[in-house]
């Protein structure tokens, strides 16, 4: 969910999805008045956020492989009883 307010008024956006996500990289920069943890204006005029799914996945993969496990993609080894995983 994303919400914002500005000169044109308020806006709310909602997006839902279902499936397997192989990669995602998002970078966002927000301009406006920023508030610190104490609730007071911080003086910063922008904030940058970066989300990288691969960066989150790599420590898990490394731990599994170092423990002697293998990492086969789930959708390629799906049982026939759940065909929606391979479609």
Residue, then its C-alpha position, 0 to 999 in steps of 0.5 A: x500500500x502506498x499513500x501520499x498527500x500533496x497539492x492535489x490532495x491525498x492519494x492511496x494506491x493498493x497492489x496485490x500479487x501472487x506468484x514466485x518472484x525471481x528478482x526485484x530491484x527497486x530504488x526510491x527517493x522521497x522528497x519532502x520534510x523528513x522527521x527523525x525518530x523523536x518526531x521532530x523535523x530532521x532537516x533532511x529534504x530527501x530520503x532514499x530506499x533500496x530493495x534488492x531481493x538478490x541481496x536478501x537471498x544470497x546469505x540464505x543460499x550461502x548458509x544452505x550450501x555451506x551446510x551441504x544442501x543443494x538449492x534447486x529452483x522449486x518450480x522446476x522440481x514441482x510435483x505433478x499434483x501442483x501443476x500451477x507451480x510450473x505453468 
